[in-house]
Amino acid sequence: MRAALSPSRAADFIQCPLLYRFRTIDRLPQAPSPAAARGTVVHAVLERLFDLPATERTPAAARELVGPQWQVLLDADPELASMFPADDGAAMAEWLASANVLVERWFTLEDPSRLEPAERELYVETTLADGLVLRGYVDRLDVAPTGELRVVDYKTGKAPSELFEAQALFQMRSTRSSCGASAGSSRARCSWSTSVTVRCCGSSRTKPSCWPPSASCVPCGKRSSARP
């Protein structure tokens, strides 16, 4: 089996090698996180929204997807139900409402009726010079009429402060590297999604572009609805 890293696990190692060991090598169990689960639901809603015709990609349609996507996630991992007291339906309702807020805010940042993604949840990988495989999932890949690619990464957490911005941008740079080596005239511009990194949590700090549009990007073409 070849050694491989995802951008998030590589970021763990840079942040704290012990954290990387606990999560990746020892695989210590972690309690379900409401914030992480909410992010997964929002990602799924934004992916599924593009299954609809352009004129039907409305805030109301997106809100209608939140409940069903939460159920899909819950069916796949019943332990997530432990995030909420069994006798407290209000806690889950509040959590679902917070997911709706993030989804609705996305519409103030992008207009899905004018977007036709080339790929969604695209699996990409590349092998570095030392043999390490860098792999990950691209939330959305847009292709401009000029042929340039835009790698979009949804974020539902708070925007990092300037002290921790480099670590956050590392994950995007790693994702770009995972897109592949070179592809002739194809060029990629990896940017923070104007959906969730103008962060749906309400932060005013944005990162419209992480690097100049000169790096080449080759998606491997695999697609999956789940992340490893």
C-alpha positions, 0 to 999 in steps of 0.5 A, a space after each residue: 500500500 502506498 503512503 498517502 495523505 489528504 490535505 487535512 491530515 497533512 495540515 494536522 501534522 504541520 499543526 501538531 505531529 501528536 494530533 496527526 498520530 492520534 487521528 491518523 495512526 492511533 485512530 482514537 475515537 472522537 465524539 460526534 461534532 455538531 459543527 462538523 456534522 453541520 458542515 457535512 450537511 451544508 456541503 451535501 446540500 450545495 452539491 445536490 442543489 446543482 442537480 436541479 435545473 438552473 432556474 430552480 436553484 433557489 434559497 427555498 429549494 436549498 432549505 428543503 434539502 437540509 432535512 433530507 441530507 441530514 437524514 442521509 448522514 444520520 442513516 450512514 452514521 446513527 451515532 450522530 444522533 447522540 449529539 442531541 438529547 433524546 428528549 430534546 427536539 428543540 436542540 436538533 431543530 436549532 441545529 438544523 436552523 443553523 444549517 439553513 442560515 449557512 445555506 441561505 448566506 451562500 446565496 448572497 455570495 454566489 448565484 447558482 443559477 449562473 453556475 454549471 460546475 464541471 465537477 462536484 466532489 471530485 477525487 484528485 491525487 498526485 504522486 510527489 517526487 519522494 513517492 508520497 501520494 497527495 490526494 483529496 476531494 475538490 468540492 467544486 470544479 468550475 471551467 471558464 470559457 477560456 479553459 481556466 479552472 477554478 477549484 472551489 473549497 466550501 468552508 463553514 467554520 470561522 475564517 482564520 485569523 492572520 496568525 493561522 491563515 497560512 495553515 488554512 491556505 496550506 490545505 487549498 495549496 495541497 488540494 491544488 497540488 493534488 489536482 495533478 502535474 501539468 495539463 498543457 494549456 489547462 490552468 487552475 485558479 484555486 480560490 476560497 469559495 465565495 460560498 463558505 469562505 466568505 464564510 457562511 458563519 458571517 465573518 467579513 474576512 475573505 480570501 478571493 484567491 490563494 495564488 496566481 492562475 498559473 498552476 496547472 491542474 489535472 483532475 483524475 476524473 474520479 467522483 464520489 459522494 463521500 470523503 475518506 
